[in-house]
Structure formats: structure tokens, C-alpha cells
Amino acid sequence: MSIMQELMLDKTHDETRQGEAFSSGATANQDYNKYFYIESYGCAMNFADSEVVASILHNNGFGSTTNVDAADLILINTCSIREKAEQTVRKRLTEFKKLKRSKPGMVIGVLGCMAERLKSAFLEEEKLVDIVVGPDAYRSLPGLIEEANGGQKAVNVLLSRDETYADIAPVRLNSNGVNAFVSIMRGCNNMCSFCVVPFTRGRERSRDAESIVGECQALFNDGYREVTLLGQNVDSYYWLNEQTDTVVTFARLLEKVALISPLLRVRFSTSHPKDITDEVLFTMKQYENICNYIHLPVQSGSTRVLQMMNRTYSREWYIAKVDRIREILPDCGLSTDMIAGFCTETEEEHQESLSLMEYCKYDLAYLYFYSERPGTLAARRFEDDIPLEVKKRRLQELVDLHRTHSLKSMQKDVGKTFKVLIEGESKKNKDELFGRNDQNKAVVFPKGHHKKGDYVFVKINTCTAGTLLGEVVASAE
């Protein structure tokens, strides 16, 4: 995960929701005396965690609401990955604090990655919240809320070595009924020098495979047609079934989920370059419903900078991994993360990042400039010595280069026909539908008689830098 102040290129299209704040969907057909409102920021893991929180609250007498004014409990699921996310959260908490003045009984809480790092500031110094709960402590929420209702500030930010929430069925918030996140593991053992995740989410632990497959099966039975398996580093997934003494690797887990039904698409995120194996690649090749798309963060094109980042691979090793992916999966979509202006980065090393992008020609890229995150190894060991204007200029050069690659990638698909899973109406035109192809590219086309959740074959007639535009030529079911 990247830890920098971001200047994001709109990497896909106007329909994307990941990384935005969202509020909880309304609870249907049930009356509650208390209601909660939740917003999530940052990565998909936070969105998935909010759905676990919603399940816990529903089971303890809270209904969900999209109207913040009607809420008895307001929660923000936070992100510490970039400074911008923290600034956004502080602003929202200040707004909620003002709202609380007109509703004194309201409880405001902070969840997630900012909880441990800023618990004292939020509770005592700025007095913005009533409860602070870390990513491994969501089961304690009902008790903490009760303490807060009694006038006590409540905190639980303890990290766990075994919590995976495997037994909790998430409540799908703001769901389109087609796509769902499924968390397969928590925490991270990779100590990348710029990253706060090992400190905010704890050590790596994998969820048991049966509970994952069971959740995916239930989603399919409920009409969902795509699941994204989530983890900080999915390729290091490892679960031992002690009853049968068999090991489930990530490749085997992918296969298990793919075998639920050929109508259930399977995606995953995120892969660490050092851990993705040929076994995973050949499993992707074997099953048509495992999407040909890999997010493979590189962070820098310089071997020296990669060593400072503790990424455990060289430029040459990463290039060989990309070559291997394209050898086994020639049509695989590829995306990355890249940091501009990491500590001591020279102009020549920045050029190495540009040349690596030129070699890989990513379909999507998440591009940031570095900003120091307190508590990380980089903050303790290295001086943040690249001037801000230099960081911004280098970032813009990465963005400009990627825009050319993105447009060329889209243009290559004009005239081709793709199988597309319809996710809903286009935000720009209600007479058009939106979906994604196997390579995770956005596709927009006239609605006709088709509906959300259908698979269709779409011929691409034209494109923008972020969206393929076409027309349905046949149903795919």
C-alpha cells in the first residue's frame, strides 16, 4: 500500500467508487430504536471492514441510515496511508462535532488505521470523538458504545495475532448487488520502510478457506456475480486445515472460489511482486472466470531506492516477473503503484522510474508523491530531503507518461469484442450501462433490454483514455 500524499490520475473512469467515502445503506423491513451512520476512507480493506462493523451493530440493535442527522452513532473508518486522507477525516470529525451540539446524546467514533496513531489527539487534545477502535477490536464496539453513553471515553486499539472475523457475515453497504469484497487475510509481514500498515493492522494472518468459500457461495446464491478477494498481500495467503493436514495456498483458494460457478467472476488485490507465483498464474490461465488482471505495485524503478524502501526485489527482478506474467497470460491487464520523490531519490533514479513505466506500459497506475508518515521505518531512518516542488514535478511527469500509455492501451481494444459483466447504469447517461471486461477496463454501452448482473459481449467502437465505448452484440449467458 502506498503511503504518500496523492495526486491521483483518474485511472479508470467516472464510475469507480473505490477510495471514496460512502455512507451505509438503509436497513430494510426491520424497526430499530437506534441508528448508525458510517463513512469509510482509503483502501478496499477499509470498505470490507465497515461491512463487518455493520453486521456487529445490526446484531446489537442498531439499524443503518444514510441520513447523518438521524443517527445516534456516527463512525468514520479511517485511513493513515496518505496525509490527505487524515486531513479529510479531521475535517469530517469537526463537522460531526458541530452536529453533536444539537444532539448531545450522539456518539462519535473513529475506527481503523488512524485509531492507534491518533487516539490521544482525537480523544483528549482535540476532543473530536467519544470512542476509538482499532481494526482488530470491532467485536468490542457494543461495549465501548455503552461506555460512551455512560459518559466515559472508550478505547480499544489492541492488535490481534488471530482475529480474522471469519465467523461474521458482512452486511453489504451501498451494494450494487453485483460486486462484493471478501477479506481473506489481515495484517502484513512486509516491513516496507514507507508503510504504516504493519503498525496499524498488525501481523499477517490468513482466514480459514472454508469460511471464505462459504461467504463467496452465499454471495453467488444471493445474486452477486463478482467477488474480489482482499488482503494486504494475497499471494502470501496460507491456511492449514488441521483436520485433514492439508495446506491451502492462494492459488488453491482461487481455484476453490472459481469452482463455485462459471458465472461467478473472481478478482483479487493486492499482489506483492516477491510472492506471486507461477502456480497462481497458471490457475488464472486455467479458469476463465478468474479475471486476467493483476495489481503489481513496484513503487520505484531504481534498485537503490527499492532497497531503501525494503521492497526485497531489484528493478531487474521486477521486470522479469512482468515478463513471466505476460508469457503465461498474454492478455493480462497490469496496474501498479509508483512513488515520486522518495528520500534521496536522484534525478537519474526518477528517470529509471519513467523508463520502467515505459517498459511495462501499465493499463492503470496509482501515482503519488512521497510524504513522510510518522512511525514508519523511513521516518526514523531517512531524511525527507526532496523539495515539494521537485516531488510534484516528478509526479506530474509520471502522470503524463501514464496518460499516454492508458490511451494507447484503450485504443488497442477498439474493434475487439469483450465479455462484460454489467454493474449498473452509467453515471453520465441513464440510457447507458456500465461494466468491466476481464482486464478490469471500464466499458459503457447503450442499455437496450439488458440489466445489471447480466453478462454480455460488447464490441468496442471507440474509447477515451479511461473508458471503452461500444455496443452489445450478443448475450454471454
Secondary structure, DSSP 4 states (H G I P E B T S, - for coil): ---S-B-----S-TT--TTS---PPPPPS---SEEEEEEE-SSHHHHHHHHHHHHHHHTTTEEE-S-GGG-SEEEEEE--SSHHHHHHHHHHHHHHHHHHTT-TT-EEEEEEHHHHHHHHIIIIIS---SEEE-TT-GGGHHHHHHHHHTT--EEE----SS---TT--PPPTT--SSEEEEE-EE------TT--HHHHH-S-EEPPHHHHHHHHHHHHHTT--EEEEE-TTGGG-EEEETTTTEEEEHHHHHHHHHTT-TTSEEEEE---TTT--HHHHHHHHH-TTB-SEEE---B-S-HHHHHHHT-S--HHHHHHHHHHHHHH-TT-EEEEEEEES-TT--HHHHHHHHHHHHHH--SEEEEEE----TTSHHHHHS---S-HHHHHHHHHHHHHHHHHHHHHHHHHTTT-EEEEEEEEE-SS-TTEEEEE-TT--EEEEE-TT--TT-EEEEEEEEE-SSEEEEEEEEE--
